[in-house]
Amino acid sequence: MDERELIKSCLDGNKKSLELLIESIQDLIYNLSIRFLWNKMDAQDATQEILIKILTNLSKYDGRSKFTTWVYRLATNYLINLKKSTLEKTFTTFDVFASDLKSNIEPKSYELPDKDLMEREMKTGCTLAMLQCLNRELRIAFILGSILKLKSKEAANIVNISPENFRKRLQKSRSLIGTFLSNNCGVYNPNNSCRCSHKINGAISSGRIVRNSPNFTKTVEVYNNEMEELTSMEGIYRNHGTFRSGSKFLGELKGILDRKGIINDTSFLN
């Protein structure tokens, strides 16, 4: 079944088609959301709300762009207009974030059996937290262009600006992130003193890392090219892998739609 047929089948109330549609886009939305918001629970909540928007506006999809482009556009609009998170209010500038990094380095590294997992959690969480220092327009440009690797024409369509202006935003976001990494990150530049293994204990104590409930380390696919990670800004972010939501959205949507009264007839979700 091609894309248009699948959407038509969903609009006709076919449960199996709806399941296929949600399965095809839920991780796409979640990967955008967790990179934009940092927090797993916030990203899961955002993914649910975005899926609702997609389902309730599905009849408005006109086919003039790819369906995934349309999905990204709805998701991006939702994320950009969200209330600021606590982390976003905390790391208001790169200087604030740099100060936080320098004040939380411990003399001893974390040496428990789950060290590798916790170090990966620390590394991923830290590099995604850097994105909170970008304003939202630059952050979404970096995620779309540098992490998700969308072409500038498609990304510009998503954020409703010209390709030229998108490229300018992407260049500025890359410059800001690259400068910060070069001056502060020990992964990107070994001359820097910051080491992930020396920040794990403090992150656990502060609640930024929860050992039995990691934010980032359960992935579907892990990109693992250590040489690129050590020498490339984009390599660091690609190394995060593909995030898995860990949530059964289909089973939860009917109740949400019923409670909100968004769709009167939700029998196709049974």
N, C-alpha and C positions, 0 to 999 in steps of 0.2 A: 504494500500500500504506500503510495507516494504521499508527500506532505499535504497537498491539497485534499486528497481523499481522506487522510487521517483527520484533518481539521473538520471537514464536512461530517464525517462519521461521529466525531465528538459532539458537534452541534445537533446532530440527530439523536443524541442521547445514548450512544453505544458505550457501555462501561469498559469493555476491553480496549477500545480506541482511546478512551480517556486515560486508562492506566498507561498505555504506551506513550501517550503524549507527555504525561507527567514524568514518567521514567526517563524520557529523552531530554528533558530540560531541567529537572530538579537539581542535579549536580552542577550543571552549568550556572544556574542562579546562585547556588550555595557557594561555589568557588569565587564568584564575583563578590558576594556578600561578606564572606569571612575575611577576604583580603581588604575590603573597604572598611569593615567594622571591627576587625580583630577578634572579637569575642564570639565563641562558638554558639552560646545560647542566643545572643543577639542575631547572629547570622541565620540560625534555624528559624527564629521568629520572623525575620525579614523574608526568608525564603517562602514560608507559609503565606505571608501577606501578598507577596509578589505573585505566587501561584494563583491565589484568589483573584487578583487583578487580571491575570492572564485569562483565567477561565471565564470571568464575567465580562471580558471585553473581546473574547475570541471572535465573535461575529464581526468585529470592526477591523480585523486583519484583512487587508485588501490585496496582499500578494505583490505589492510593488517593490518590496525588499524581501530578503531572505527571512524566513520565520525566526531564525535565531537572532537576526539583527533586530527584529521587532521585539522579541523577548528581552534582549539586552537593553533596548530603549526603555521599556516599561520598568525594568529592574533598576536601571540607572536613575531614572526620574524619581523612583521611590526612595532609593538610598540617599541621593543628594538632598532630599527634603526631610530626612529623618531628624529628629531631635538629637543634639550632640550627646555622645556617650561620655562617661566619666573619663575614660582614657583620652578621648579627643580633647576634653577640657583640661586635662593634666599636661599633655605634651603639646603645648600650643606653638612652640617653636623648636627648631633644631638645637638651639642653645640650651633650652630647658631639658631636652632629651639627653644631650651630651653631659650635662651636669648630673642627671640621674644615673647615667652609666658609670661615671667616674666615682660617684659616692657609694656605689653598691658592689664594688669589686672586693672580693675576700682573698685573704692570703693563701687559703687552702682550697683545692678543687674538690668537687663532689666525687666520692669514690665508692658509692653503693653499687650493687649488681646491675641496677638499671641505668647506669651512668650514660651509656650511649643513647638510650631513649630520651633521657632527661636533657642531655646536651643538644640533641636534635630539636627537642621541644623549646629549649632556650633560644637556640639559633633562629628557628622559624618565628617564634614569638617576637623576638627582638627586631628582626628585619621587617616584619609586618607592622610592628609598632612605629617604626620610622615613618611609615606612610601616613600616620596620623598627624605628623608635623607638616605635611603638605595641605594646602587648602583643598577643598573638595573637588574643585574643577581640575586641579593638577593631579590629585590622587587618582581620580577616575581615568584621566588620560594615561597615567603611568601604568595602571592595572590593565587597561585595554590594549595599550600599545606595546609595553615592555614585558608584561607577564603573560597575558593571553595572546599576544602576538597578532592582533588584528591589524589589517591594512588600514592606512590612514583614511581612505575613502569610506570604508565601512564604519570605522570608529567615529568619524566625523558625522556620519548619518545618525549614529546612535545618540550622540550628545548635541546634535542639531547645530553644528557650526560648519564652516568651510574646512576642507582638508588642509588648507594652508594654516589656518588658525589652530587646527588640532595638532599639526606637526610642531607649531611653536610651543603649545602647551606641553607636548611630550618632551621636546628638547629641554624646556625649562625644568620640568620635573626630574628628568634624568640628570641634569646638571646639579640640582640641589641634592638629590640622593647620592650621586657619585661623589660629590665634595664631602658630604657627611661621612660616607663609608671610608673614604680615603684618609680622613682626619681622625676617625674614632674606632673603626671596626678592625679587630685583630684577625678576622677571617679574610677580609678583603685586603688588608695591608698588615703583614706580620710585624711591622715596626710599631704598631699601636699596642698599648699594654692590655687592652680589654680582651678577655678570654671567656668564652661561654661557660667553660667548666668552673670558673671562679665566681660565677654569678648565680649558679643553680640554687645553692643553699638559701641565699637571700631572697630569690624569687619564690621558693617554696614557703619561706617564713612569712612573706608579705601576701601570699595567696595568688600571686601572678601565675604560678605553676601549681597544679594540683596533681600529685603523683598518680592517683588512681583514676583520674578523669582528665586526660590531656586535651588541650584545645586543638592541637595541630597534627599530632604524629600518627593518627590513624588515616592512612591514605590508600587510595585505590592503586595508584601507580607512583613509584618513587623515581624521580630523575636523579641519577647519581653519577655525576662526572666531577670528581673532586678537583681536578686540575682547572676545569672551567670555573668551578665555584671559587677557587682561590684567586683567579685572575680576572673575573668578569662580573660586573654588577648584575647583568641579566642572569648569569649563571647562578648567582646566589639565590635569586628569586625562583628560577626554574627548579632549583634543587629541592624546593618545598614539596614538589610532587602535585598530585591531584587530590584535593580534599574530598572526603566522603561525608555526607551530611549525618549519617547515622540515625535518621529519622524516617518513619513511615508516613510520608505526607498524605498519601491517598486515603488511608484510613482515618486521618484526622480532619480532612477537609470538609466532609459532610456535616459533622457537628458544628464546625466553625461557620459554614455557610448558613446552616439552619439557625444558629443563635443570632447571627447578624442580619438574617432575613434578606440576604443579598439575592438569593435565587429561591423563588417560591417552590418550584418543583425540583427537588434534588434526588428524585428516584434513580436517575442514572448513576448516582454515586453509591447506591446500595451494594 
